[in-house]
Each structure stands twice: as structure tokens, then as C-alpha cells.
Amino acid sequence: MMLCREGTAKGMDEMDEKTPGAKPAAQSFEQAAARIDEIVRLLEKGDAPLDKSLELFEEGAKLIKVCGKMLDKAEQRVALLQKGADGAPVESLFDVE
């Protein structure tokens, strides 16, 4: 949801404004991260009334949780190809540490 100058909501991650706690529509990690950046800018401006600031904060917190889950899934999918005993590639889990 993007805020226009008139204070109306529109955008790529439409939320049902009438349903508290509604989940944002499916979106890419990049879209969610961009929205989080936008929310941070809006909150840092300090122009929004308290109620709107709380809504933005809650939306941002939900998006951060969604992004975290996406990153966890991506991490689980990362695999490192190594040579096996017979010289053939063997797929193993990628260990960051």
C-alpha cells in the first residue's frame, strides 16, 4: 500500500483496510523490502498522526517477519556442489559458519 499526497492508499501490496490484521498480498522480497524502506521514510518524516504511524509500524513489522521467512527459505535452498569420492558432483547443504 502506498500513501498518496491526499492520504489515500493504493499500490502493489493491497491490504483490506476494513479487516484488522489483514495480510498483504503475495509479493517479492524486493517489493516487501522497498515497502519497508518507504514506511521508514514516512515514519522518520513524523508528519503522520499517531494512529497512522501505528498502522505503518505494524505493517512494517509484518513485512519484516515475511522477509525473514523468505530469507530462511532461501537459505535452506542454497546448496554447495562438491566432488564426491567418484568425482561426480554431490550436493550438500551450505554452511555459513
HELIX and SHEET records of a PDB file:
HELIX    1   1 PHE A   29  LYS A   45  1                                  17    
HELIX    2   2 LEU A   50  ARG A   77  1                                  28    
SHEET    1   A 2 MET A   2  LEU A   3  0                                        
SHEET    2   A 2 ALA A   9  LYS A  10 -1                                        
SHEET    1   B 2 ALA A  79  LYS A  83  0                                        
SHEET    2   B 2 PRO A  89  LEU A  93 -1                                        
END                                                                             
